[in-house]
Amino acid sequence: MPVVSFAALVPDCPATGCGWNELMALINKVIKFILFDMAIPIAAIMFVYAGVLLVTSGGDTSARTKAKSVFTNVAIGLILAVACWLIIRTILSILGYNGTWIGF
C-alpha cells in the first residue's frame, strides 16, 4: 500500500510565512483533485453502470428509462462541474489574478 504524503498538497511557504498566494495554491490543488481526480473517474464508473443497466434491461422499459436517467444525470453533473470551474477561472483572470493557481 502506498504511503500518502500531504507534502504535495500543502504548498511551500516562504520564510516570512504563508500568505494569499499559498492559500490560493492550496485551494487550486484541492479543486483540481476533486474535479479531475475524483469527479471524472466517478462519472466514468457511473457511465459504465448506466451502460450495463441499458444492455441488461432486455425489454423492460422501466430499466431502460432508469439507465437513460443515469446517463443524463451524470452528463449534466459533469458538464455543470466543469462549467463552474471554467466560470471561476474566467472571473479570477478578469479580476487580475494571473497566478499559476488559476488553472493549467
C-alpha positions in Angstrom: 0.0 0.0 0.0 1.5 3.4 -1.0 2.2 5.9 1.7 0.1 9.1 1.4 2.1 12.3 1.8 0.5 15.6 2.3 3.7 17.4 1.3 2.4 17.6 -2.3 -0.9 19.1 -1.2 0.4 21.9 1.1 2.5 24.5 -0.8 5.9 25.5 0.5 5.7 28.7 2.5 8.5 31.3 2.3 10.5 32.2 5.4 8.1 35.2 6.0 5.1 32.8 6.4 2.2 31.7 4.3 0.1 34.3 2.5 -2.6 34.8 0.0 -0.7 33.1 -2.9 -0.1 29.9 -0.8 -3.8 29.8 0.2 -4.8 30.1 -3.4 -2.4 27.4 -4.4 -3.8 25.1 -1.8 -7.4 25.8 -2.9 -6.4 25.2 -6.5 -4.9 21.8 -5.7 -8.0 20.8 -3.8 -10.3 21.9 -6.6 -8.2 20.1 -9.2 -8.1 16.9 -7.0 -11.9 16.9 -6.6 -12.7 17.7 -10.2 -10.1 15.8 -12.1 -9.0 13.0 -9.8 -12.5 12.3 -8.3 -15.3 13.6 -10.4 -14.2 12.3 -13.8 -13.4 8.7 -12.6 -16.7 8.6 -10.7 -18.5 9.8 -13.8 -16.8 7.2 -15.9 -17.9 4.5 -13.4 -21.5 5.8 -13.5 -21.5 5.8 -17.3 -20.4 2.1 -17.2 -23.1 1.4 -14.7 -25.7 3.0 -16.9 -24.4 1.1 -19.9 -24.7 -2.2 -18.0 -28.2 -1.3 -17.0 -29.1 -0.4 -20.6 -27.6 -3.6 -22.0 -29.2 -5.8 -19.4 -32.6 -4.2 -19.5 -33.9 -6.6 -22.1 -37.4 -5.5 -22.9 -38.1 -3.8 -19.6 -38.9 -0.1 -20.3 -38.5 0.9 -16.7 -34.9 -0.4 -16.6 -34.2 1.4 -19.9 -35.7 4.6 -18.5 -33.6 4.3 -15.4 -30.4 3.8 -17.4 -31.2 6.8 -19.6 -31.8 8.8 -16.5 -28.5 7.9 -15.0 -26.7 8.8 -18.3 -28.5 12.2 -18.4 -27.8 13.0 -14.7 -24.1 12.1 -14.9 -23.7 14.1 -18.1 -25.4 17.1 -16.6 -23.4 16.8 -13.4 -20.1 16.6 -15.2 -20.9 19.5 -17.5 -22.0 21.6 -14.6 -18.8 20.8 -12.6 -16.6 21.7 -15.5 -18.6 24.8 -16.3 -18.4 26.1 -12.7 -14.6 25.6 -12.8 -14.3 27.5 -16.0 -16.5 30.3 -14.8 -14.5 30.7 -11.6 -11.3 30.6 -13.6 -12.5 33.2 -16.0 -13.8 35.6 -13.3 -10.4 35.3 -11.4 -8.4 36.0 -14.6 -10.7 39.1 -15.3 -10.1 40.4 -11.8 -6.3 40.2 -12.5 -5.3 37.1 -10.6 -2.8 35.7 -13.0 -1.1 33.4 -10.6 -0.4 29.8 -11.5 -3.2 28.7 -9.1 -5.9 29.9 -11.6 -5.6 26.8 -13.8 -3.3 24.9 -16.0 
